[in-house]
Amino acid sequence: MRRLVVGAVVAGGLVLTGCSSDGGSPSSAVQSGASALASAANSAANSFASSASSAAASAEAAASSALASVKGGLDAKGDVTLGTVVTDSDGKSSVPVTVTNKTSQPYKYTIQVSFQDGSGNLLDAAVVTVPEIAAGGTAQATAKSNRKLDGTVTAKVGSALRY
């Protein structure tokens, strides 16, 4: 979407940089049109960024709600490790999740994974529920983003509960 907006600004700018009919500088109407086009493009880019931020916040709220529904859960962030984020064929990001039950009894796990850009800004969040893992056992799962994510994407464990 952002590439389309930039393309429209460039194309619009090329059209609007013509000279006035007297061979002088661009007319005030052309300058005004260029300014309006730039303003519209800036507004569209800001709207896109706001929409992406809103989607990430919504995903994080849903993940937090899923964690809140776990009754009697204990912090198990230290039991979870994440692999390398990859982009799947559908354009969504996914990351392998490894859970090691370090206790002497079986537990289920619910894990929130946050997908971030290179600057650490939240892009999306996902929740993974791992069925019961035997005492001392290990299980594998995959956390997948809810939408396509652009650029360099990293993942981190937001929260993890065992119960």
N, CA, C and O atoms as a DFTB+ gen file, in Angstrom:
652 C
 N C O
     1  1       0.827      -1.184       0.000
     2  2       0.000       0.000       0.000
     3  2       0.872       1.248       0.000
     4  3       0.614       2.183      -0.759
     5  1       1.914       1.274       0.854
     6  2       2.779       2.427       0.938
     7  2       3.473       2.676      -0.398
     8  3       3.640       3.828      -0.799
     9  1       3.882       1.606      -1.095
    10  2       4.534       1.757      -2.391
    11  2       3.584       2.392      -3.401
    12  3       4.008       3.198      -4.230
    13  1       2.294       2.032      -3.336
    14  2       1.321       2.625      -4.245
    15  2       1.178       4.111      -3.988
    16  3       1.074       4.897      -4.930
    17  1       1.171       4.509      -2.710
    18  2       1.036       5.925      -2.365
    19  2       2.243       6.692      -2.880
    20  3       2.088       7.754      -3.484
    21  1       3.451       6.167      -2.651
    22  2       4.655       6.829      -3.120
    23  2       4.632       6.924      -4.638
    24  3       4.980       7.965      -5.195
    25  1       4.227       5.854      -5.319
    26  2       4.132       5.864      -6.774
    27  2       3.169       6.929      -7.263
    28  3       3.443       7.604      -8.255
    29  1       2.056       7.087      -6.588
    30  2       1.080       8.105      -6.972
    31  2       1.649       9.495      -6.781
    32  3       1.387      10.383      -7.592
    33  1       2.425       9.704      -5.725
    34  2       3.029      11.012      -5.489
    35  2       4.032      11.325      -6.592
    36  3       4.039      12.430      -7.134
    37  1       4.878      10.351      -6.925
    38  2       5.873      10.562      -7.976
    39  2       5.180      10.832      -9.301
    40  3       5.520      11.793      -9.991
    41  1       4.209       9.994      -9.668
    42  2       3.505      10.174     -10.938
    43  2       2.765      11.506     -10.956
    44  3       2.801      12.233     -11.949
    45  1       2.100      11.818      -9.858
    46  2       1.381      13.091      -9.774
    47  2       2.329      14.266      -9.839
    48  3       2.022      15.283     -10.462
    49  1       3.487      14.134      -9.197
    50  2       4.475      15.205      -9.218
    51  2       5.000      15.433     -10.614
    52  3       5.219      16.581     -11.001
    53  1       5.212      14.372     -11.395
    54  2       5.690      14.512     -12.769
    55  2       4.663      15.236     -13.624
    56  3       5.022      16.064     -14.461
    57  1       3.406      14.932     -13.421
    58  2       2.352      15.578     -14.195
    59  2       2.234      17.043     -13.805
    60  3       1.979      17.895     -14.656
    61  1       2.419      17.339     -12.525
    62  2       2.184      18.695     -12.032
    63  2       3.399      19.614     -12.133
    64  3       3.305      20.772     -11.725
    65  1       4.527      19.154     -12.653
    66  2       5.705      20.011     -12.720
    67  2       5.835      20.725     -14.061
    68  3       6.902      21.254     -14.371
    69  1       4.787      20.750     -14.849
    70  2       4.817      21.454     -16.136
    71  2       4.924      22.951     -15.944
    72  3       4.704      23.453     -14.842
    73  1       5.258      23.662     -16.992
    74  2       5.399      25.115     -16.924
    75  2       4.098      25.777     -17.337
    76  3       3.216      25.163     -17.938
    77  1       4.014      27.047     -16.993
    78  2       2.830      27.799     -17.403
    79  2       2.895      28.055     -18.901
    80  3       3.932      27.829     -19.525
    81  1       1.808      28.521     -19.478
    82  2       1.745      28.713     -20.923
    83  2       2.669      29.813     -21.407
    84  3       2.982      29.868     -22.596
    85  1       3.119      30.700     -20.511
    86  2       4.008      31.769     -20.952
    87  2       5.478      31.387     -20.877
    88  3       6.345      32.233     -21.091
    89  1       5.777      30.101     -20.571
    90  2       7.153      29.631     -20.545
    91  2       7.849      29.920     -19.233
    92  3       9.024      29.587     -19.078
    93  1       7.170      30.522     -18.296
    94  2       7.772      30.847     -17.005
    95  2       7.692      29.686     -16.038
    96  3       7.669      28.520     -16.432
    97  1       7.651      30.026     -14.780
    98  2       7.607      29.011     -13.729
    99  2       6.224      28.395     -13.653
   100  3       5.271      28.938     -14.211
   101  1       6.104      27.263     -12.966
   102  2       4.788      26.620     -12.853
   103  2       3.768      27.584     -12.285
   104  3       4.076      28.394     -11.410
   105  1       2.562      27.490     -12.787
   106  2       1.519      28.395     -12.334
   107  2       1.146      28.098     -10.894
   108  3       1.445      27.019     -10.381
   109  1       0.503      29.039     -10.247
   110  2       0.097      28.839      -8.857
   111  2      -0.921      27.711      -8.759
   112  3      -0.990      27.043      -7.728
   113  1      -1.706      27.483      -9.794
   114  2      -2.668      26.384      -9.781
   115  2      -1.937      25.047      -9.757
   116  3      -2.351      24.120      -9.061
   117  1      -0.834      24.947     -10.528
   118  2      -0.049      23.716     -10.550
   119  2       0.629      23.525      -9.209
   120  3       0.639      22.419      -8.669
   121  1       1.207      24.610      -8.656
   122  2       1.855      24.522      -7.353
   123  2       0.847      24.114      -6.287
   124  3       1.151      23.296      -5.419
   125  1      -0.333      24.674      -6.353
   126  2      -1.386      24.338      -5.402
   127  2      -1.799      22.874      -5.548
   128  3      -2.013      22.175      -4.558
   129  1      -1.907      22.420      -6.808
   130  2      -2.257      21.015      -7.054
   131  2      -1.196      20.075      -6.517
   132  3      -1.521      19.043      -5.931
   133  1       0.085      20.424      -6.712
   134  2       1.186      19.600      -6.209
   135  2       1.145      19.540      -4.692
   136  3       1.357      18.490      -4.086
   137  1       0.866      20.692      -4.093
   138  2       0.787      20.741      -2.636
   139  2      -0.370      19.882      -2.132
   140  3      -0.231      19.174      -1.135
   141  1      -1.500      19.943      -2.814
   142  2      -2.665      19.135      -2.421
   143  2      -2.380      17.655      -2.586
   144  3      -2.776      16.844      -1.749
   145  1      -1.685      17.297      -3.680
   146  2      -1.345      15.902      -3.918
   147  2      -0.399      15.386      -2.834
   148  3      -0.588      14.289      -2.309
   149  1       0.615      16.179      -2.505
   150  2       1.567      15.785      -1.463
   151  2       0.850      15.639      -0.127
   152  3       1.122      14.711       0.635
   153  1      -0.061      16.558       0.150
   154  2      -0.823      16.492       1.396
   155  2      -1.693      15.234       1.446
   156  3      -1.783      14.576       2.482
   157  1      -2.328      14.907       0.325
   158  2      -3.172      13.710       0.266
   159  2      -2.333      12.450       0.428
   160  3      -2.742      11.512       1.113
   161  1      -1.164      12.424      -0.198
   162  2      -0.287      11.257      -0.077
   163  2       0.195      11.101       1.359
   164  3       0.237       9.988       1.883
   165  1       0.555      12.201       1.994
   166  2       0.999      12.167       3.379
   167  2      -0.125      11.669       4.283
   168  3       0.103      10.873       5.194
   169  1      -1.330      12.142       4.023
   170  2      -2.491      11.705       4.789
   171  2      -2.739      10.211       4.606
   172  3      -3.052       9.510       5.568
   173  1      -2.601       9.722       3.373
   174  2      -2.805       8.293       3.099
   175  2      -1.747       7.455       3.797
   176  3      -2.058       6.402       4.355
   177  1      -0.492       7.911       3.772
   178  2       0.585       7.179       4.446
   179  2       0.352       7.153       5.948
   180  3       0.541       6.121       6.591
   181  1      -0.060       8.299       6.515
   182  2      -0.345       8.338       7.951
   183  2      -1.514       7.437       8.302
   184  3      -1.502       6.774       9.338
   185  1      -2.529       7.411       7.438
   186  2      -3.688       6.547       7.661
   187  2      -3.277       5.081       7.632
   188  3      -3.735       4.286       8.453
   189  1      -2.406       4.723       6.676
   190  2      -1.903       3.350       6.576
   191  2      -1.145       2.974       7.844
   192  3      -1.352       1.895       8.399
   193  1      -0.267       3.863       8.302
   194  2       0.520       3.598       9.512
   195  2      -0.398       3.464      10.712
   196  3      -0.200       2.587      11.552
   197  1      -1.397       4.326      10.798
   198  2      -2.347       4.262      11.902
   199  2      -3.136       2.965      11.869
   200  3      -3.381       2.357      12.911
   201  1      -3.536       2.537      10.670
   202  2      -4.277       1.294      10.514
   203  2      -3.431       0.098      10.931
   204  3      -3.926      -0.802      11.610
   205  1      -2.159       0.077      10.534
   206  2      -1.257      -1.018      10.913
   207  2      -1.054      -1.033      12.409
   208  3      -1.048      -2.098      13.028
   209  1      -0.889       0.142      12.999
   210  2      -0.712       0.240      14.447
   211  2      -1.963      -0.238      15.174
   212  3      -1.875      -0.919      16.196
   213  1      -3.117       0.121      14.644
   214  2      -4.387      -0.299      15.225
   215  2      -4.553      -1.814      15.143
   216  3      -5.025      -2.438      16.093
   217  1      -4.167      -2.408      14.016
   218  2      -4.264      -3.862      13.860
   219  2      -3.348      -4.568      14.843
   220  3      -3.729      -5.586      15.421
   221  1      -2.137      -4.041      15.044
   222  2      -1.198      -4.640      15.991
   223  2      -1.741      -4.529      17.411
   224  3      -1.664      -5.482      18.186
   225  1      -2.289      -3.367      17.751
   226  2      -2.856      -3.183      19.088
   227  2      -4.040      -4.121      19.313
   228  3      -4.209      -4.668      20.402
   229  1      -4.850      -4.301      18.284
   230  2      -5.994      -5.208      18.379
   231  2      -5.532      -6.649      18.586
   232  3      -6.105      -7.375      19.398
   233  1      -4.500      -7.062      17.853
   234  2      -3.967      -8.421      17.999
   235  2      -3.384      -8.620      19.387
   236  3      -3.551      -9.678      19.994
   237  1      -2.693      -7.591      19.890
   238  2      -2.112      -7.695      21.230
   239  2      -3.209      -7.780      22.292
   240  3      -3.076      -8.527      23.261
   241  1      -4.290      -7.022      22.116
   242  2      -5.411      -7.068      23.057
   243  2      -6.058      -8.452      23.050
   244  3      -6.406      -8.976      24.108
   245  1      -6.220      -9.045      21.869
   246  2      -6.800     -10.390      21.778
   247  2      -5.891     -11.413      22.455
   248  3      -6.370     -12.324      23.131
   249  1      -4.578     -11.261      22.271
   250  2      -3.626     -12.178      22.902
   251  2      -3.673     -12.039      24.416
   252  3      -3.659     -13.038      25.135
   253  1      -3.728     -10.810      24.899
   254  2      -3.808     -10.576      26.341
   255  2      -5.088     -11.161      26.916
   256  3      -5.085     -11.706      28.019
   257  1      -6.174     -11.050      26.175
   258  2      -7.456     -11.614      26.612
   259  2      -7.375     -13.134      26.716
   260  3      -7.898     -13.725      27.661
   261  1      -6.718     -13.763      25.742
   262  2      -6.558     -15.221      25.772
   263  2      -5.739     -15.649      26.988
   264  3      -6.048     -16.654      27.627
   265  1      -4.704     -14.891      27.302
   266  2      -3.882     -15.215      28.480
   267  2      -4.673     -14.993      29.762
   268  3      -4.538     -15.762      30.714
   269  1      -5.495     -13.950      29.795
   270  2      -6.283     -13.651      30.988
   271  2      -7.305     -14.748      31.275
   272  3      -7.722     -14.917      32.420
   273  1      -7.712     -15.492      30.250
   274  2      -8.703     -16.549      30.445
   275  2      -8.100     -17.801      31.100
   276  3      -8.834     -18.693      31.527
   277  1      -6.763     -17.864      31.178
   278  2      -6.102     -19.010      31.820
   279  2      -6.187     -18.815      33.328
   280  3      -5.706     -17.815      33.861
   281  1      -6.791     -19.758      33.998
   282  2      -6.959     -19.681      35.452
   283  2      -5.845     -20.457      36.154
   284  3      -5.562     -21.607      35.819
   285  1      -5.227     -19.808      37.123
   286  2      -4.204     -20.476      37.917
   287  2      -2.896     -20.692      37.182
   288  3      -2.111     -21.559      37.565
   289  1      -2.646     -19.923      36.135
   290  2      -1.413     -20.089      35.373
   291  2      -0.207     -19.517      36.102
   292  3      -0.313     -18.516      36.811
   293  1       0.935     -20.157      35.921
   294  2       2.192     -19.704      36.497
   295  2       3.112     -19.212      35.392
   296  3       3.090     -19.746      34.283
   297  1       3.917     -18.203      35.684
   298  2       4.839     -17.666      34.689
   299  2       5.790     -18.757      34.220
   300  3       6.453     -19.402      35.032
   301  1       5.855     -18.961      32.918
   302  2       6.704     -20.003      32.347
   303  2       7.529     -19.473      31.181
   304  3       7.918     -20.230      30.291
   305  1       7.791     -18.175      31.188
   306  2       8.531     -17.557      30.089
   307  2       9.889     -18.226      29.896
   308  3      10.363     -18.348      28.767
   309  1      10.516     -18.659      30.984
   310  2      11.815     -19.315      30.916
   311  2      11.772     -20.701      30.292
   312  3      12.817     -21.266      29.971
   313  1      10.572     -21.257      30.117
   314  2      10.413     -22.586      29.513
   315  2      10.289     -22.530      27.991
   316  3      10.235     -23.566      27.329
   317  1      10.244     -21.321      27.443
   318  2       9.937     -21.142      26.019
   319  2      11.119     -20.514      25.280
   320  3      11.704     -19.532      25.737
   321  1      11.454     -21.098      24.135
   322  2      12.439     -20.500      23.237
   323  2      11.830     -20.395      21.841
   324  3      11.012     -21.223      21.438
   325  1      12.243     -19.369      21.121
   326  2      11.751     -19.139      19.767
   327  2      12.880     -19.342      18.767
   328  3      14.041     -19.046      19.048
   329  1      12.518     -19.853      17.598
   330  2      13.478     -20.014      16.512
   331  2      13.543     -18.747      15.688
   332  3      13.279     -17.655      16.189
   333  1      13.893     -18.894      14.435
   334  2      14.031     -17.777      13.504
   335  2      12.709     -17.529      12.775
   336  3      12.054     -18.463      12.312
   337  1      12.336     -16.266      12.686
   338  2      11.114     -15.889      11.978
   339  2      11.324     -16.096      10.479
   340  3      12.355     -15.714       9.924
   341  1      10.326     -16.710       9.833
   342  2      10.339     -16.899       8.388
   343  2       9.035     -16.354       7.808
   344  3       8.036     -16.207       8.513
   345  1       9.067     -16.059       6.515
   346  2       7.854     -15.635       5.817
   347  2       7.308     -16.849       5.074
   348  3       7.999     -17.448       4.250
   349  1       6.073     -17.201       5.373
   350  2       5.428     -18.348       4.741
   351  2       4.974     -17.998       3.325
   352  3       5.023     -16.837       2.920
   353  1       4.538     -18.998       2.582
   354  2       4.100     -18.795       1.200
   355  2       2.897     -17.851       1.106
   356  3       2.670     -17.251       0.055
   357  1       2.128     -17.712       2.181
   358  2       0.985     -16.797       2.178
   359  2       1.380     -15.377       2.589
   360  3       0.522     -14.501       2.698
   361  1       2.684     -15.147       2.817
   362  2       3.165     -13.815       3.167
   363  2       3.141     -13.505       4.650
   364  3       3.633     -12.459       5.073
   365  1       2.577     -14.397       5.439
   366  2       2.536     -14.184       6.885
   367  2       3.833     -14.680       7.506
   368  3       4.510     -15.549       6.954
   369  1       4.169     -14.118       8.659
   370  2       5.383     -14.515       9.362
   371  2       5.063     -15.628      10.352
   372  3       3.988     -15.653      10.952
   373  1       6.014     -16.548      10.515
   374  2       5.841     -17.601      11.516
   375  2       7.177     -17.859      12.190
   376  3       8.243     -17.571      11.645
   377  1       7.084     -18.408      13.389
   378  2       8.283     -18.698      14.166
   379  2       8.063     -20.003      14.936
   380  3       7.009     -20.199      15.542
   381  1       9.063     -20.896      14.910
   382  2       8.934     -22.131      15.694
   383  2       9.063     -21.818      17.187
   384  3       9.873     -20.991      17.605
   385  1       8.238     -22.508      17.969
   386  2       8.210     -22.336      19.423
   387  2       8.576     -23.677      20.052
   388  3       7.982     -24.706      19.729
   389  1       9.548     -23.658      20.942
   390  2       9.930     -24.865      21.672
   391  2       9.626     -24.636      23.144
   392  3      10.052     -23.644      23.735
   393  1       8.881     -25.570      23.726
   394  2       8.517     -25.477      25.136
   395  2       9.094     -26.682      25.864
   396  3       8.875     -27.825      25.463
   397  1       9.833     -26.418      26.937
   398  2      10.408     -27.482      27.755
   399  2       9.803     -27.399      29.144
   400  3       9.974     -26.406      29.852
   401  1       9.099     -28.445      29.525
   402  2       8.492     -28.512      30.858
   403  2       9.588     -28.937      31.836
   404  3       9.970     -30.106      31.879
   405  1      10.082     -27.995      32.607
   406  2      11.192     -28.237      33.528
   407  2      10.720     -28.711      34.906
   408  3      11.518     -28.817      35.838
   409  1       9.442     -28.992      35.027
   410  2       8.898     -29.386      36.327
   411  2       8.767     -30.903      36.430
   412  3       9.076     -31.640      35.494
   413  1       8.300     -31.344      37.594
   414  2       8.141     -32.785      37.828
   415  2       6.704     -33.254      37.619
   416  3       6.355     -34.369      38.004
   417  1       5.876     -32.418      37.016
   418  2       4.501     -32.822      36.699
   419  2       4.083     -32.273      35.345
   420  3       4.664     -31.294      34.876
   421  1       3.097     -32.874      34.710
   422  2       2.669     -32.417      33.377
   423  2       1.941     -31.066      33.447
   424  3       1.239     -30.766      34.413
   425  1       2.131     -30.267      32.397
   426  2       1.474     -28.971      32.300
   427  2       1.095     -28.670      30.855
   428  3       1.702     -29.177      29.913
   429  1       0.063     -27.820      30.709
   430  2      -0.299     -27.209      29.434
   431  2       0.330     -25.821      29.441
   432  3       0.649     -25.278      30.499
   433  1       0.505     -25.250      28.245
   434  2       1.113     -23.924      28.131
   435  2       0.308     -23.049      27.179
   436  3      -0.217     -23.520      26.171
   437  1       0.222     -21.771      27.518
   438  2      -0.324     -20.761      26.620
   439  2       0.721     -19.659      26.519
   440  3       1.163     -19.112      27.530
   441  1       1.110     -19.340      25.292
   442  2       2.230     -18.435      25.042
   443  2       1.803     -17.311      24.108
   444  3       1.179     -17.552      23.074
   445  1       2.146     -16.081      24.482
   446  2       1.929     -14.930      23.612
   447  2       3.255     -14.614      22.925
   448  3       4.281     -14.446      23.584
   449  1       3.222     -14.537      21.602
   450  2       4.406     -14.196      20.810
   451  2       4.143     -12.853      20.141
   452  3       3.125     -12.661      19.477
   453  1       5.083     -11.928      20.329
   454  2       4.978     -10.606      19.708
   455  2       5.901     -10.544      18.498
   456  3       7.084     -10.869      18.597
   457  1       5.361     -10.126      17.358
   458  2       6.156      -9.919      16.152
   459  2       6.499      -8.436      16.086
   460  3       5.622      -7.581      16.215
   461  1       7.796      -8.134      15.883
   462  2       8.251      -6.750      15.913
   463  2       9.073      -6.420      14.677
   464  3       9.610      -7.305      14.011
   465  1       9.161      -5.118      14.385
   466  2      10.034      -4.686      13.298
   467  2      11.455      -4.526      13.838
   468  3      11.703      -4.781      15.017
   469  1      12.379      -4.110      12.989
   470  2      13.778      -3.974      13.380
   471  2      14.013      -2.979      14.499
   472  3      15.042      -3.047      15.171
   473  1      13.082      -2.050      14.717
   474  2      13.205      -1.051      15.784
   475  2      12.507      -1.472      17.067
   476  3      12.505      -0.728      18.048
   477  1      11.914      -2.662      17.065
   478  2      11.219      -3.134      18.262
   479  2       9.768      -2.712      18.357
   480  3       9.135      -2.918      19.392
   481  1       9.228      -2.127      17.302
   482  2       7.815      -1.728      17.300
   483  2       6.933      -2.944      17.055
   484  3       7.237      -3.782      16.206
   485  1       5.854      -3.033      17.794
   486  2       4.917      -4.145      17.652
   487  2       4.233      -4.111      16.299
   488  3       3.657      -3.096      15.907
   489  1       4.301      -5.242      15.579
   490  2       3.616      -5.386      14.294
   491  2       2.378      -6.259      14.416
   492  3       1.362      -6.002      13.771
   493  1       2.467      -7.298      15.249
   494  2       1.373      -8.252      15.400
   495  2       1.645      -9.097      16.643
   496  3       2.745      -9.065      17.195
   497  1       0.659      -9.835      17.067
   498  2       0.811     -10.736      18.204
   499  2      -0.022     -11.984      17.944
   500  3      -1.062     -11.930      17.287
   501  1       0.451     -13.095      18.466
   502  2      -0.254     -14.371      18.304
   503  2      -0.193     -15.137      19.623
   504  3       0.703     -14.928      20.440
   505  1      -1.155     -16.020      19.808
   506  2      -1.183     -16.882      20.987
   507  2      -1.096     -18.326      20.523
   508  3      -1.781     -18.738      19.586
   509  1      -0.244     -19.085      21.195
   510  2      -0.074     -20.504      20.905
   511  2      -0.431     -21.269      22.173
   512  3       0.058     -20.951      23.257
   513  1      -1.282     -22.273      22.031
   514  2      -1.611     -23.148      23.151
   515  2      -0.998     -24.509      22.867
   516  3      -1.232     -25.111      21.819
   517  1      -0.209     -24.980      23.826
   518  2       0.471     -26.261      23.687
   519  2      -0.216     -27.249      24.626
   520  3      -0.328     -26.989      25.824
   521  1      -0.676     -28.378      24.091
   522  2      -1.325     -29.374      24.936
   523  2      -0.362     -29.887      26.012
   524  3       0.825     -29.561      26.008
   525  1      -0.872     -30.657      26.887
   526  2      -0.100     -31.137      28.037
   527  2       1.251     -31.740      27.631
   528  3       1.351     -32.581      26.738
   529  1       2.271     -31.267      28.329
   530  2       3.629     -31.778      28.129
   531  2       4.012     -32.548      29.388
   532  3       3.850     -32.052      30.503
   533  1       4.513     -33.748      29.202
   534  2       4.922     -34.574      30.338
   535  2       6.053     -33.901      31.106
   536  3       6.785     -33.077      30.559
   537  1       6.186     -34.261      32.379
   538  2       7.259     -33.736      33.215
   539  2       8.603     -33.970      32.532
   540  3       8.903     -35.086      32.109
   541  1       9.404     -32.922      32.425
   542  2      10.706     -33.031      31.787
   543  2      10.658     -33.129      30.274
   544  3      11.702     -33.250      29.633
   545  1       9.463     -33.080      29.686
   546  2       9.298     -33.234      28.241
   547  2       9.432     -31.925      27.473
   548  3       9.488     -30.840      28.053
   549  1       9.481     -32.059      26.164
   550  2       9.590     -30.908      25.262
   551  2       8.536     -31.044      24.171
   552  3       8.219     -32.147      23.727
   553  1       8.002     -29.909      23.748
   554  2       7.022     -29.896      22.652
   555  2       7.350     -28.761      21.691
   556  3       7.961     -27.761      22.069
   557  1       6.932     -28.936      20.442
   558  2       7.128     -27.938      19.393
   559  2       5.767     -27.389      18.953
   560  3       4.770     -28.110      18.914
   561  1       5.756     -26.113      18.629
   562  2       4.553     -25.470      18.084
   563  2       5.035     -24.381      17.118
   564  3       6.237     -24.161      16.966
   565  1       4.098     -23.719      16.482
   566  2       4.421     -22.620      15.574
   567  2       3.500     -21.451      15.872
   568  3       2.284     -21.616      15.976
   569  1       4.085     -20.272      16.007
   570  2       3.296     -19.040      16.149
   571  2       3.284     -18.374      14.785
   572  3       4.324     -18.247      14.139
   573  1       2.101     -17.946      14.347
   574  2       1.950     -17.351      13.024
   575  2       1.254     -16.000      13.147
   576  3       0.285     -15.849      13.892
   577  1       1.764     -15.023      12.403
   578  2       1.144     -13.701      12.420
   579  2      -0.263     -13.781      11.825
   580  3      -0.583     -14.692      11.062
   581  1      -1.076     -12.821      12.187
   582  2      -2.452     -12.773      11.702
   583  2      -2.576     -12.131      10.333
   584  3      -3.604     -12.261       9.668
   585  1      -1.526     -11.436       9.912
   586  2      -1.549     -10.735       8.629
   587  2      -0.153     -10.699       8.051
   588  3       0.806     -11.084       8.720
   589  1      -0.023     -10.245       6.825
   590  2       1.285     -10.122       6.179
   591  2       2.067      -9.006       6.863
   592  3       1.529      -7.938       7.155
   593  1       3.344      -9.274       7.111
   594  2       4.213      -8.287       7.744
   595  2       5.368      -7.983       6.812
   596  3       5.969      -8.899       6.250
   597  1       5.685      -6.713       6.640
   598  2       6.751      -6.298       5.726
   599  2       8.041      -6.005       6.488
   600  3       8.025      -5.728       7.687
   601  1       9.137      -6.072       5.778
   602  2      10.429      -5.707       6.348
   603  2      11.011      -6.809       7.213
   604  3      10.576      -7.960       7.170
   605  1      12.010      -6.425       8.003
   606  2      12.647      -7.364       8.920
   607  2      11.730      -7.582      10.113
   608  3      11.344      -6.630      10.791
   609  1      11.386      -8.828      10.364
   610  2      10.479      -9.167      11.453
   611  2      11.214     -10.066      12.449
   612  3      11.848     -11.049      12.066
   613  1      11.118      -9.716      13.717
   614  2      11.654     -10.553      14.785
   615  2      10.494     -10.951      15.686
   616  3       9.401     -10.391      15.598
   617  1      10.749     -11.929      16.554
   618  2       9.703     -12.373      17.473
   619  2      10.276     -12.470      18.872
   620  3      11.463     -12.741      19.055
   621  1       9.419     -12.245      19.856
   622  2       9.827     -12.438      21.241
   623  2       8.635     -12.975      22.024
   624  3       7.479     -12.756      21.661
   625  1       8.944     -13.677      23.099
   626  2       7.902     -14.195      23.975
   627  2       7.381     -13.028      24.811
   628  3       8.129     -12.417      25.573
   629  1       6.103     -12.730      24.662
   630  2       5.493     -11.661      25.454
   631  2       5.170     -12.170      26.840
   632  3       5.570     -11.570      27.838
   633  1       4.454     -13.263      26.905
   634  2       4.069     -13.914      28.152
   635  2       3.957     -15.412      27.885
   636  3       3.716     -15.842      26.757
   637  1       4.134     -16.187      28.938
   638  2       3.950     -17.623      28.834
   639  2       3.433     -18.121      30.173
   640  3       3.983     -17.801      31.227
   641  1       2.379     -18.900      30.115
   642  2       1.782     -19.460      31.334
   643  2       1.735     -20.989      31.235
   644  3       1.455     -21.548      30.174
   645  1       2.008     -21.635      32.336
   646  2       1.816     -23.089      32.415
   647  2       0.714     -23.308      33.437
   648  3       0.600     -22.568      34.414
   649  1      -0.093     -24.329      33.201
   650  2      -1.224     -24.607      34.080
   651  2      -1.622     -26.047      34.001
   652  3      -2.562     -26.465      34.677
